Amino acid sequence: MRREELNKKIAEELKHIPRGSFDQNMLRFYYNGMRRHNLSLNPALAAKDTLLAAIEALRKTSPSFSPIYDRDFFQIKSS
């Protein structure tokens, strides 16, 4: 995937993770970096997988963090 395509894809996906608190913004930061890495290794990897990994990584330092994201877009069912 070319850099321009990668930037466009991730920018579109980040529209579904709103800005907010420090932890929410860190989620966006983690997602951005992890997604770039993941797509460079496997362009077919679902956005959901990257988001869940980013949330898990963030919860190591902020265990009570409650992320805000578009569950329909990422195809994550409410628990």
CORFENWO-V462143 format. One record per residue. SS is DSSP state (A for helix, B for strand, O for the rest). PHI is phi in degrees with one decimal (NA if undefined). PSI is psi as a letter, one per 40 degrees, with the letter a starting at -180 (999 if undefined). Layout:
BEGIN
ss=SS phi=PHI psi=PSI
ss=SS phi=PHI psi=PSI
END
This chain:
BEGIN
ss=O phi=NA psi=h
ss=O phi=-71.6 psi=i
ss=A phi=-57.6 psi=d
ss=A phi=-61.8 psi=d
ss=A phi=-65.0 psi=d
ss=A phi=-61.0 psi=d
ss=A phi=-59.9 psi=d
ss=A phi=-64.9 psi=d
ss=A phi=-61.6 psi=d
ss=A phi=-68.6 psi=d
ss=A phi=-60.8 psi=d
ss=A phi=-64.2 psi=d
ss=A phi=-66.8 psi=d
ss=A phi=-65.7 psi=e
ss=O phi=-63.5 psi=e
ss=O phi=-99.0 psi=e
ss=O phi=-126.5 psi=g
ss=O phi=-68.4 psi=i
ss=O phi=-71.3 psi=i
ss=O phi=178.9 psi=b
ss=O phi=-65.8 psi=i
ss=A phi=-55.2 psi=d
ss=A phi=-64.9 psi=d
ss=A phi=-64.0 psi=d
ss=A phi=-67.9 psi=d
ss=A phi=-65.7 psi=d
ss=A phi=-59.5 psi=d
ss=A phi=-61.4 psi=d
ss=A phi=-63.2 psi=d
ss=A phi=-60.4 psi=d
ss=A phi=-58.5 psi=d
ss=A phi=-57.0 psi=d
ss=A phi=-66.8 psi=d
ss=A phi=-67.0 psi=d
ss=A phi=-67.3 psi=d
ss=A phi=-58.4 psi=d
ss=A phi=-64.0 psi=d
ss=A phi=-60.7 psi=d
ss=A phi=-68.4 psi=d
ss=A phi=-69.6 psi=d
ss=A phi=-88.2 psi=d
ss=O phi=-147.5 psi=g
ss=O phi=-61.3 psi=e
ss=O phi=-92.8 psi=e
ss=O phi=-62.9 psi=h
ss=O phi=-68.7 psi=i
ss=A phi=-58.8 psi=d
ss=A phi=-56.0 psi=d
ss=A phi=-63.6 psi=d
ss=A phi=-67.4 psi=d
ss=A phi=-61.1 psi=d
ss=A phi=-63.1 psi=d
ss=A phi=-66.9 psi=d
ss=A phi=-65.7 psi=d
ss=A phi=-63.9 psi=d
ss=A phi=-61.5 psi=d
ss=A phi=-63.2 psi=d
ss=A phi=-68.8 psi=d
ss=A phi=-70.3 psi=e
ss=O phi=-66.9 psi=d
ss=O phi=-104.6 psi=d
ss=O phi=-133.7 psi=g
ss=O phi=-60.3 psi=d
ss=O phi=-92.9 psi=e
ss=O phi=-61.2 psi=h
ss=O phi=-115.0 psi=h
ss=O phi=-69.9 psi=i
ss=O phi=-116.4 psi=h
ss=O phi=-161.3 psi=i
ss=O phi=-81.2 psi=h
ss=A phi=-62.8 psi=d
ss=A phi=-67.6 psi=d
ss=A phi=-61.0 psi=d
ss=A phi=-85.1 psi=e
ss=O phi=55.9 psi=f
ss=O phi=-114.0 psi=h
ss=O phi=-79.0 psi=i
ss=O phi=-68.1 psi=i
ss=O phi=-94.3 psi=999
END
